Amino acid sequence: MSDLSELYQQLIIDHNNNPANFGALADHTHHAEGYNPLCGDRISIDLLVENDLITDIRFQGEGCAIAKSSASIMTTMVKGKSKENALELFSDFHDPVTQESSQEKHLGKLLVFSGVRQFPARVKCASLAWHTLKSALDKGEVVSTE
């Protein structure tokens, strides 16, 4: 295994064991729930959006290490961003996870998930939190990866 692969795996393990922004957000303005029936991942996202900025975000749920770490990293990346910027990050994340791309994007920590496209069942795990975020921003309620 390459050093880079080991580093990526460690990042996933770290965010799974010590997720950032985990828990409920009582004064949220936006909320959505996501479910992956294939492996049972469940994620709920609470957002506090003020003047088009995501000033706070929290997630709750249970699932595999990929789903939980993806949610954790996502929350750290979108906090403080505008809704538009958060949706751009969704696209930046979704494209390399679902298809090979010759375009290099500056994904930062999100690059860790680009390898899941080799395992189609895991793409849904990695993208669940992101689809749930998109639904919350669109004032949706429930999203499924089915």
N, C-alpha and C positions, 0 to 999 in steps of 0.2 A: 504494500500500500504506500502511495506517495505521501510525503510530508504534508502536502496541501490537503489531500484527502483526510488524513488524520486530524489536521487542524479543523477542517469543516465538520467532521464527526464530533470533535470535542465541543465545538460551538453549539451544535444541536443538543448534545448532552447537557451542557451548562445551562442553556435556556430552558430545557425540559425540567431540570432539577431545581432551578432557581428562576422561575419565569418573572420577567419584568411586568409591572402593571397588572398583576393578577388580583382579581377580586371585583366586587360590585362597585359601581359608581352611583351613589344615591341620587345625585342631582343631575342626572343625564338629560340631554335634550334629544338624543337619538339612540335607538336600540334596535338590534336585530339578533336573531338566533340562527345558527347554522348547524346542519346535521349531515354527516357522511354515513349513510346506511351500510356501505360496504364494510367498514371496519368499526363503526359505532362512535366515531369522533363526534363530540357535541361542543360547540363554542357559542358563547353569547358575548356580544360586544356592546359596551355602553360608551357613548361619546358625549362630551360637553362641547358644543359648538357655539362660539360667541363671535359675532361679526365675521362670519365665514371662516373662522380659524378653529381648528381642533385644539382646544385648550387643555383638554384632559381626555384620556381614553383608558379603559380597563377591559379586561376580558376574564371570563370564567369558563369553566368547562372541564372536560376530561377527554382524553384521547391518547393516541400514540405520540411518541417523542417528536416526530416530524410535525404533526398538527400543532402541538403545544408550543414547540420552539418557534414555529412560523408565526404564530399569534403573538408570542412574546417579542420577537424581533420587529414584527410589523408595528406593534404599539409604540416601540421606541422610535421608529422612523417617521411615523405620521403625527406624533404629538408636536404641536406647534406649527403644523403645516396648514395651509388653506385646504378647503375641500377639493379644489381643482388640483392642487399639488398631490394630495393623497390619491386621487384617481389616476394621476399620471404615474405615481409609484406603483399602483395596481397594474397598469399596463407594462411598466418596466419589469415587474416581477413575473407577470403571467406569461409574457412572450418567451423568455428563455426557459421557463419551466415546462412549457407545453410543446415547444418546437425548437429545432436547431436554427440558430440565427447567426448570420455572418456579421451582424451589427454588434459592436461592443457597446455595452451600456455600463455606466458607473453604478453598479448595484451595491457595492460595499458588502455588508454582511449577507445581503440577499443572494449573492452569488453561490452561497453554500447550498441552495436549493436547486440549482440548475441541473444537478445530476439526477434528480428524481424523474426527469422525462424518460429515462431509460427503464423506469418501472411505472407503467401507466396507473396502476392502482394507487401508488404513492403520490401521484400528481394531485389527486383529490385531497389527500391528507394535507399536503403543503399549501394548497390554494383555498382551503375551507375558510380560514380566518379572513383572507382577502376578499372572497366573495361575500362574506358576512359583513365586512366593513363597507363594501360597496352598497349592499342592501340597506345598511343603517344610514348611510349618507343619502340614499334615495328615499329614505323614510319607509323602507320595507320592513317586514317583520321576520319572516322565516325564509331561509334559503337552504336548499339541499343540493348535494353534489351528484345526486342520482340523475 
